[in-house]
């Protein structure tokens, strides 16, 4: 029922910036946790940043200080502002949403490619 739609991926040079956006549809209620995971070829999917509806935020150590996550609870939308991008940030980025009403099953977006290269 809940669908996540991502936008904002693309190609950027090292040191550049991108903003990813994700909006949830299919629910009239505020989602508890929203955020972003990423997966590079051959690697495990890893957490990038997650924010709860109460404002608690978790960042991966690799992005702390460079990425900023924010959300609009009324719209069930979440943004990820990425600065000082590095080639190591290259991955498919997946929007994530989780709510206790869904049990332990999160919802995932289709993924958007972020490529950092000169």
C-alpha positions as CSV (number, residue, x, y, z in Angstrom):
1,X,0.0,0.0,0.0
2,X,2.8,2.4,0.9
3,X,5.1,3.4,-2.1
4,X,8.3,5.4,-1.9
5,X,9.4,7.5,-4.9
6,X,12.9,8.8,-5.1
7,X,14.5,11.6,-7.1
8,X,17.7,13.5,-7.3
9,X,20.3,11.0,-8.3
10,X,22.9,11.6,-11.0
11,X,26.5,12.2,-11.9
12,X,28.6,14.6,-9.9
13,X,32.3,15.4,-9.7
14,X,34.2,14.8,-6.5
15,X,33.6,17.6,-4.0
16,X,30.3,18.3,-5.5
17,X,26.8,18.2,-4.1
18,X,23.5,16.4,-4.7
19,X,20.1,16.4,-3.0
20,X,18.0,13.3,-2.9
21,X,14.3,13.4,-2.2
22,X,11.8,10.7,-1.3
23,X,8.0,10.9,-0.8
24,X,5.7,8.3,0.5
25,X,2.2,7.7,-0.8
26,X,-0.5,5.4,0.2
27,X,-0.9,6.2,3.9
28,X,-2.7,9.0,5.7
29,X,-0.6,8.6,8.8
30,X,2.9,9.8,9.7
31,X,5.6,7.2,9.2
32,X,7.8,6.6,12.3
33,X,11.2,6.3,10.6
34,X,12.4,7.4,7.1
35,X,15.8,7.5,5.6
36,X,18.4,6.3,3.1
37,X,20.4,3.2,2.6
38,X,22.9,2.6,-0.2
39,X,24.5,-0.4,-2.0
40,X,27.6,-0.4,-4.2
41,X,28.3,-3.4,-6.5
42,X,29.7,-6.3,-4.5
43,X,28.9,-4.6,-1.2
44,X,26.3,-5.1,1.4
45,X,23.4,-2.6,1.7
46,X,24.4,-0.1,4.4
47,X,22.6,2.6,6.4
48,X,23.3,6.2,5.3
49,X,21.0,8.2,7.5
50,X,17.7,7.6,9.3
51,X,15.4,10.1,11.0
52,X,12.3,9.4,13.1
53,X,9.2,11.5,13.3
54,X,10.3,12.8,16.7
55,X,13.6,14.1,15.2
56,X,16.1,11.4,16.2
57,X,18.8,11.0,13.6
58,X,21.4,8.4,12.9
59,X,24.2,8.9,10.4
60,X,26.8,6.4,9.1
61,X,30.3,7.4,10.2
62,X,31.4,7.6,6.6
63,X,28.9,10.4,5.8
64,X,28.7,12.3,9.2
65,X,29.5,16.0,8.7
66,X,28.9,15.8,4.9
67,X,25.3,14.7,4.6
68,X,22.2,16.2,6.2
69,X,18.9,14.4,6.5
70,X,15.6,16.2,7.0
71,X,11.9,15.3,6.8
72,X,8.5,16.8,6.5
73,X,6.2,14.7,8.7
74,X,3.0,16.2,7.2
75,X,4.0,15.1,3.7
76,X,5.8,11.9,4.7
77,X,8.8,13.1,2.8
78,X,12.5,12.9,3.5
79,X,15.5,14.7,1.9
80,X,19.2,13.9,2.0
81,X,21.5,16.8,1.2
82,X,25.0,15.5,0.2
83,X,28.1,17.7,0.2
84,X,31.7,17.1,-0.4
85,X,30.9,14.0,-2.3
86,X,33.6,11.3,-2.7
87,X,34.0,8.5,-5.2
88,X,33.4,6.1,-2.3
89,X,29.8,7.5,-2.1
90,X,29.0,6.0,-5.5
91,X,26.1,3.6,-5.0
92,X,22.4,3.0,-5.6
93,X,20.6,4.9,-2.9
94,X,17.3,3.5,-1.6
95,X,14.7,5.3,0.3
96,X,13.6,3.5,3.5
97,X,10.5,3.7,5.6
98,X,9.5,1.8,8.7
99,X,6.5,2.0,11.1
100,X,5.6,-0.2,14.1
101,X,2.1,-0.8,12.5
102,X,3.9,-2.7,9.7
103,X,5.7,-5.0,12.1
104,X,9.4,-5.4,11.3
105,X,8.9,-5.1,7.5
106,X,10.3,-1.9,6.1
107,X,9.3,-0.4,2.7
108,X,11.9,0.4,0.1
109,X,12.1,2.7,-2.9
110,X,13.2,1.5,-6.3
111,X,16.6,3.1,-5.9
112,X,18.4,6.0,-7.5
113,X,22.0,5.9,-8.9
114,X,24.5,8.4,-7.5
115,X,27.9,8.4,-9.3
116,X,30.8,10.5,-8.1
117,X,33.5,10.6,-10.7
118,X,35.7,13.1,-12.6
